[in-house]
Amino acid sequence: MKKILMIATGGTIASDKNEKSGKLASGVLTGEDIIEYCDVPVSIQVKVDSIFQKASMHLNFSDLIKIKEKLDEYLNKEAYDGIVITQGTDTLEEASYFMHLISNYRIPIVFTGSQRSPKEVGTDSFINIKNAILAACSEDLKDVGVTVVFNERIFHSRYVRKEHASNIQGFNAFGYGYLGIIDNDTVRVFQKPTYREYFELKNELPSVDIIKVYMEADGKYIHAAIESGVDGLVLEGVGRGQVAKEMMPAIKECIRKGIKVVITTSAVEGEVYPTYDYEGSTYDLMENGVLLGRDYDSKKARIKLLVGIANNAELDHLFDI
């Protein structure tokens, strides 16, 4: 008998129609309401805790830390073979990676959600939960960290992105692929990451913003971030990691003030690299103290910078892996 702990937090996967507006109300249903329709094998015992009933855009890092504390509480009392966390899809890629970085459990932790509500025709709610539970039971996913199960595929939280606003094939990991699949209730893992990271949160999480780069961008949003008191800034650059030259004075001001700045790329694949030497190039940014975010997308880079600062980590090498 396998034992799985399922933490429910709301989202489309727990939604129902609002009778007044006819639109979906996120997080109306509890995990207990949903689990009975998931056709979980009798050989698996599932403990459900509906800790939140929120839209995923209403979740915050304090909520995620509370979930981590709840996991610690459960796992200190009894043994579980795996953990499933259900939530809305809009912040699932961020929440899952944050949990990956602050967790050091050997057992699998699997996030899932749905693109359609439980009462819609063709809902993916129940099958995604069932598949997430099956994946959480897998011995092959031990020591892998946090994964995301969606539409029968298993993705690592480090690279997963929401690729479609509504289609049930909602997530992908461009250029890296999925770790495995769930087919006819059988979990098949084809590949695993070669390293694992863990960051203990020694301090409160800092304030880190993301600013997108585009043609004729200037420094006004960077100045606004500085004035708001940010501790870090992620720039979503273009190509190999370039920014508009008009942004450079504000970027240099950030560095002078001790604000950590990371450059990423808006390209779906590939990493930032100092290929060119001109004002606003990745080389120019690097020479002025900006950290290169390698192949991290801007959201994942923000998450890693947050936990890195809170961990007192050596930030110059934060994005080396």
N, C-alpha and C positions, 0 to 999 in steps of 0.2 A: 504493500500500500504506500503510494507516494503522498506526501503532504505538501500542499502549496498554499502560500499566503497571498491573497489578492487584496490589494489596496485600491479602492475606487475613489475617484476624485471628481467625477462629473463628465462634462463634455457632450458631444453629439452622441456618443455611445450610450449615454444615459439620458437622452432628451425625449421630450414629448411635445405635442402641439399645444400652444397657448390658445385656449378656446376663444379668447377675445380677438386676438390678432390673426390667428391661424398660422402663425410662424412658430418655429421651434423654440422651446424654452430649454436651455442647456442645463443638464445636471438634475433634472426633476426626479429621475429614477435612481434608486440606490443600487449598489452592487448586488445586494440580496434579491432585489426585484429581477435582475437580469440573469443571474447565474443559473436559475432553474430552467432557462430555455437554451442553454449552451450545450446540452448533450455531452457533458463531461463523463468520461469513462468511470465506471463504478470503482475501478482500481485506484482512482485519484481522489483524495480527500481535500476539499478546498475550504479554507477559512477565509471569510470575507469581512473586511472592515471598510465601511464607507466613511472615510475620514473627512472628505469634502464633497460638496455637490455644486461645483462651479463650472462656468465656462472657462476654457483653458486660458483665454486672455485675461481672466481675473485671477489666475494663479500668480504667485510671486515667489521669490527665493525663500522668504520666510516659510511659506507653505511647504516648499520642497525640503527645507531643513527639518520641518516638523515631521514630514514623511520619513526622512532618514532616522530621526529619533524614535519614531514609532516602530520602524524596522528593528532597530537596536533593542527596543523593549521586548518585542515578540521573540527575537532570536536569542535573547538572554534567558528566556523562560523555557523555550522548547525548540527542538530541531525541526527545520523545514527543508524540503528538497529544492525549493525554488520560490521565487517571488514574481507576481504579476502586478503591474501598476496600470490602471486604465485612466485615460484622461482625454481631453479634447485634442484634436490634431494640430490646431494652429500654433501651439508652442511645444508640441511633442518632441521635435528635434532638439530644442534647447533644453527642456526638462530632462530628457533621457541622458544627454551628454553631461549635464551638471551632476546628475545622480551617479553617473559612471565615474566622474573624477573624485567625488567625495565618498565613494563606497569602496570597501576592500573585502567584501564577502567573496567566498569561493563559489557559493551556489549561484545559479543563473538568476539574473534580474531582467525581466522582460516587460517592456512598455508596449501598449497597444491602444488603439482607439478605433473610430469608424468614420466613414464619410456619410453614412446614412443612419438615420435614427432607428431604434429598434422596431418601430411600428410602420416604417416605410416599406413599400414593396422592394424586394431585392436587398434588404438590409445586410450589411456586412458586420453588424455588431456582434452577433452570437458566434459566428465562425471565427472572427478575429480573437475573441476571448478564448474560445476553445483551443485554437491553435497556439495562442500565447501560453496557455496552461500546459499544453503538451510540450512546448519548447522549454518551459521552466523545469520540466521533469527530466530533460535530456542530460545525460552524463557528459556528452560531447560539448556542452556549453558551460561547463564548470571552468572557472578561472578566466573566462572570456570578458567578464565585466557586463555592462548593460547593453542589451540588444533591443531592437524594435521588431515586432512581428506585425506584418500587414499583408493582406491578400496572399497568404500562404508563403510569404518570403520572410527570411530572417536577415535583418540588417544590423550592422554595428552602429552604435549611437554616434561614433566619431564622424562618420561620413554620411549618415542618412539625411535626406532632405525631403520636405514635402514638395512633390513635383506637380500635383494637380489639385485644383481648388475643390473639385467635386467628385471626380471619377474614383471608383473603388480601388484602382491602382494608384493610390495617393502618394506613395513614398518610393524613393529610389536612392541609390548611392552611385552617382555617375562616375565612371572610370574605375570604380572599385568593386562593384557588384554586390551581391548578397552572399551571406555566409552559408546559407542552406535553404531548404524548403520544408514545408509540412505537406505531405501527400498521403491521402487516405489514412490520416491519424498517425503517420510515421514521420518522425523527424530525421532529416538527413542533412548533416553538416558537411560541407565540402571544403571549407577553408576557415582559418582562424587567424586573429592578429598575432604578431610575434612579440608584442610587448604589452605591458599593463601599467597604467599610471594611477597614483592615489595621492590626493592632497588633503591633509588635515586642515580644517578651517581654524586657524589660531587667532584670527581677528575677525571683526565684523566685515561683511562684504563691502567693497568699495563701490563708488559710482563710476560706471564705465558706459560711454555712449558710442554709437555707430554713426558715422557720417559718410554719405555716398558721394563719390566723385563723378563729375559729368563735365561736358564741354562748357567752358566759361565759368566753372565753379570758382568761388573765391573763399575768403577766410571768415565770412560772417558767422557761419554756423559753428566754426571752431572757436571763435571769440565768444559766442553765446555759451558754448560748453565750458570754456575757461571761467567765465563770469558765474556760471552756476556751481562751480566748485568741483568739477569732475576730478577723479583720480587717474583715469585712463581714458584713452580714445582709440577706437578702431576705425581706420579709414578703409572703405571699400573702394580700392583703386581700380584701374582698368589695365587690361593686358598683363604684362609682367609685374604690375604694381605701380604704375605711374599716377601722378596727380597733376592737376592744373598748376602752372607755375605761380598763379595768383594766390594759391593756398600756402605757399612756402613760408611767408613771414609769420603767419599765425601758427603754423606747425613748429617753427623755431621758437616761438614764444612759449608753446606748450613744453618743449624740452627744457627751456631755461627755467620754467616754473616747477620742474620735477614731475610733470604729468607724463605718464607712460603712453607712448603712441605706437600702434601696430599698423602696418600696411598689409592689406589683403588684396585679392583680386575679385572682380565681379564675374570673371570667367568661370564657367562651371567646372572645367578641368584645368590642370596645370597649376604651377606655383609661382609666387613672386620671385624675381631673380634680378640682380643688378646687371642687366644686359647693356643699358644705355647710360650715357654720361651727358645729361643736360639738366637744366633747372626743373625740378619736379619729377625727375626719373627716380627709379628705385635706388640707384646708386647714390644720387643726391640725398634722398631720404635717409639711407643707411649712414652716410657720412655725417649727417646731422643728428644721429642718435635715435632714429626710428627703428623699431624692431621689425624684422621681416617675418610675416605670418605664414610663410611657406604655402602649403595647399589648403590651409584652413579657410572656410568661408567666413564672412564677417560675424555671423551669429555665434559660430563655434569658437572663433578667436576671442570674442567678447567673454564667453563663458570661461575660457581658459585663463584669460587675463584676470578676471574676477577672482577665481580661486587661487591663482598664482600670487596675486598681491595679498590676499587674505591668509595665505600660507607662509608668507615671508620668503617665497621661493627666489632662486637666482633667475631673475627675469631675462637676463641676456641670453639664456639658453632655454627659455620656457617653450619655444616652438621648435626646438631641435628634433623632437619626435612627435 
